[in-house]
Amino acid sequence: MIRVGIGGWTFEPWRGVFYPAGLPQARELEYAASQMTAIEVNGTYYSGFKPETFRKWADAAPDGFVYTVKASRFATNRKRLSEGAESVDRFLGQGITELGDKLGPILWQFMPTKTFDREDFGAFLKLLPAKRDGVVLRHALEVRHASFEDPAFIDLARDAGAAIVFSDKPGFPSIDAATADFTYARLQDAQEEIETGYTPAALADWTERAQTWSAGGRDVFMFMINGAKVRAPAAAKALIARLA
C-alpha cells in the first residue's frame, strides 16, 4: 500500500488553486479526500477533538483512504519524554480510534532542539501501546536533531516497531532505516516557482523511492508538507499519477 497526501485541508491559498472556485468550505475535506489517498491531520498536535469529530472525518473520506494523526505537543515537547504518560494516554483516548480502518500511523513529532537521550527515549517508546480500543496502532517518530543519527536510536525504534520519519528538509536528519512495517516520509523542499512543487525529475526519483520501499514489504505514507505549501496538492497529485 502506497498512500500520498497533504498536511491538513484548511488553507486559504488553496481556494481557487486546488479547491474549485465556489466550493463551500464545509466540503473542502470531502473534496481533498477525493483527490488524495491520505491526509496528515495536524490540528491534533495543538488541541483535542471529540469522538464525533473523528467519526465525521471518517465519513467524509472514501473507502481505502487513510488519515495519519499528529500526536499532542504536550506529549512530545517536554524535557523528560518518559514523564509524558498522562499526555500520551489523553491524546490516544480522545477518540482517534473512531477513524476505524481509516486510521493510519500516529506521528510523534519532536522539536528541532530535542536531542537524543537513549534512556529517556527508550522509556518514552514503552509508553506507546500497540492497540487502543481493539484498534492496532502504528507509530512514526519525527526527530529533527542531528544527534538522532545514531545507531542506538535506530535500534530503539526497531525494537519498538516504530518507523523513523524520512525528511528531505535541509538541515534535518534523513534517516532511511527499515524499523517498522511501514515507511513515513514528509517532503518539505517544494519550490513555489514550480507548478508541481518538485521538478519532473525529482518526482520521478520520489516515485522510484516509494516503489522501492513498497517492494521491501512496507506500506508507504508520503506527505507534501510546507516548503511551498500552496504547491503541496499539485505535488501530491502529480506523485499519485506517477504511482498509478
C-alpha positions in Angstrom: 0.0 0.0 0.0 1.3 3.4 -1.0 -0.6 6.4 0.2 0.2 10.0 -0.8 -1.3 13.2 0.6 -1.0 16.6 2.2 -0.9 18.1 5.6 -4.4 19.3 6.7 -7.1 20.6 4.4 -7.9 24.1 5.6 -5.6 26.6 3.9 -6.9 29.7 2.3 -4.4 29.9 -0.6 -5.6 26.5 -1.9 -9.1 28.0 -2.6 -9.4 28.6 -6.3 -6.0 26.8 -6.9 -6.7 23.4 -5.5 -10.3 23.7 -4.4 -12.7 24.7 -7.2 -13.9 28.3 -7.1 -17.2 28.4 -5.1 -16.7 25.2 -3.3 -18.2 25.6 0.2 -15.6 25.5 2.9 -17.6 22.7 4.7 -17.0 20.5 1.7 -13.2 21.0 1.4 -12.3 17.9 3.4 -14.6 15.8 1.2 -13.0 17.2 -1.9 -9.4 16.8 -0.6 -10.1 13.2 0.4 -11.4 12.5 -3.2 -8.1 13.8 -4.7 -5.6 12.3 -2.2 -5.1 8.9 -0.8 -4.1 10.2 2.7 -4.2 13.3 4.8 -2.0 14.1 7.8 -4.1 15.7 10.5 -2.1 18.4 12.1 -4.8 20.0 14.3 -4.5 17.3 16.9 -1.0 18.5 17.7 -2.4 21.7 19.1 -5.7 20.6 20.7 -8.0 17.7 21.4 -11.2 16.8 19.5 -14.4 14.9 20.3 -15.0 11.4 19.2 -17.8 12.6 16.9 -15.4 14.8 15.0 -13.2 11.8 14.1 -16.4 9.9 13.0 -17.3 12.8 10.8 -13.8 12.8 9.2 -14.1 9.1 8.6 -17.5 9.5 6.9 -16.1 12.3 4.7 -13.5 10.1 3.1 -13.9 7.2 0.6 -13.0 3.6 1.3 -9.3 2.9 1.3 -8.4 6.5 2.4 -6.2 6.9 5.4 -5.7 9.7 7.9 -2.4 9.9 9.9 -2.7 11.8 13.1 -0.1 14.1 14.7 0.2 13.4 18.4 -0.3 16.1 21.0 2.6 18.5 21.6 2.1 18.0 25.3 3.4 14.5 24.9 6.5 15.4 22.8 7.5 18.9 23.8 8.8 18.2 27.3 12.2 18.0 28.9 11.7 14.4 30.0 9.7 12.4 27.5 9.4 9.5 29.9 7.2 11.7 32.1 4.5 12.1 29.5 2.4 9.0 30.2 -0.7 11.1 31.1 -0.4 13.2 28.0 0.0 10.2 25.8 -3.0 8.5 27.3 -5.1 11.6 27.0 -4.2 12.0 23.3 -4.9 8.4 22.5 -8.2 8.4 24.5 -9.8 11.4 22.8 -11.5 9.3 20.1 -8.9 8.8 17.3 -9.9 5.1 17.1 -13.3 6.3 15.8 -11.5 6.6 12.4 -11.6 2.8 12.3 -9.9 1.3 9.3 -9.1 4.9 8.1 -6.7 5.4 10.9 -3.1 5.3 9.7 0.1 5.8 11.7 0.4 8.3 14.6 3.1 10.9 14.0 5.1 11.8 17.1 7.0 15.0 16.2 9.8 16.3 18.3 11.2 19.8 18.4 14.4 20.5 16.3 16.1 21.3 19.6 15.3 17.9 21.1 18.5 15.9 21.4 18.8 12.1 21.6 18.9 10.6 25.1 18.9 6.9 24.8 17.5 6.1 28.3 14.7 8.7 28.1 13.7 8.0 24.6 13.6 4.3 25.2 11.3 4.9 28.2 9.1 7.1 26.1 8.7 4.4 23.4 7.5 2.0 26.1 4.5 4.4 26.7 3.3 3.9 23.1 0.7 1.0 23.0 0.3 -1.4 20.2 -3.5 -1.3 20.4 -6.3 1.0 21.7 -9.9 0.1 21.9 -9.1 -3.1 19.9 -7.6 -1.0 17.1 -4.0 -1.6 16.0 -1.8 1.5 16.4 1.3 2.2 14.4 3.8 4.9 15.5 6.1 7.2 13.4 8.9 9.2 15.0 9.9 12.5 13.5 13.2 13.6 15.0 14.8 16.8 13.8 18.2 17.0 15.6 21.4 15.5 14.2 22.1 13.7 17.5 19.5 11.1 16.4 21.7 10.0 13.6 22.9 7.3 16.0 22.7 3.5 15.5 21.3 3.3 19.1 18.3 5.3 18.1 17.6 3.1 15.1 17.9 0.1 17.3 15.4 1.5 19.8 12.9 2.3 17.0 13.3 -1.2 15.5 12.8 -2.8 18.9 9.6 -0.8 19.3 8.4 -1.4 15.8 8.2 2.3 15.2 9.0 4.0 11.9 11.5 6.8 11.7 10.2 9.6 9.5 12.2 10.4 6.4 12.6 14.1 5.6 14.1 15.9 2.6 14.2 19.3 4.5 17.7 20.8 4.5 19.2 20.7 8.0 17.0 17.8 9.2 18.2 14.2 9.6 17.4 12.0 6.6 17.3 8.6 8.2 16.3 5.8 5.8 16.0 2.7 8.0 13.6 -0.2 8.0 12.5 -0.2 11.6 8.7 -0.9 11.1 6.3 -2.5 8.6 5.8 0.9 7.0 7.7 4.0 5.9 6.6 7.5 6.6 8.1 10.4 4.5 7.4 14.1 4.9 8.7 16.0 1.9 9.3 19.7 2.7 11.5 21.1 0.0 9.0 22.1 -2.7 9.6 25.2 -4.8 6.8 27.7 -5.4 8.0 28.6 -8.9 7.5 25.0 -10.0 3.8 24.3 -10.7 4.0 20.8 -9.1 6.4 21.9 -6.3 9.1 19.4 -7.4 10.6 19.1 -10.9 9.6 16.1 -13.1 13.0 14.5 -12.4 12.5 14.9 -8.6 9.0 13.4 -8.8 10.4 10.5 -10.7 13.0 10.0 -8.0 10.4 10.1 -5.3 8.2 7.7 -7.3 11.1 5.2 -7.6 11.9 5.6 -3.9 8.3 4.9 -2.8 8.2 1.8 -5.1 11.5 0.6 -3.6 10.2 1.0 0.0 7.0 -0.8 -1.0 8.8 -3.6 -2.8 10.6 -4.2 0.5 7.3 -5.3 2.1 6.5 -2.0 3.7 3.4 0.2 3.5 4.3 3.7 2.4 2.9 7.1 3.5 4.3 10.2 1.8 3.1 13.7 2.5 3.8 17.0 0.8 4.4 19.3 3.8 5.2 23.0 3.9 8.1 24.2 1.7 5.9 26.0 -0.9 2.6 24.9 0.8 0.5 26.3 -2.0 2.0 23.7 -4.3 1.5 20.8 -1.9 -1.8 19.5 -3.5 -0.3 19.7 -7.0 2.8 17.9 -5.9 0.8 15.1 -4.2 -1.5 14.7 -7.2 1.5 14.5 -9.6 3.1 11.8 -7.4 -0.2 9.9 -7.2 -0.5 10.0 -11.0 3.0 8.6 -11.5 2.4 5.8 -9.0 -0.8 4.8 -10.8 
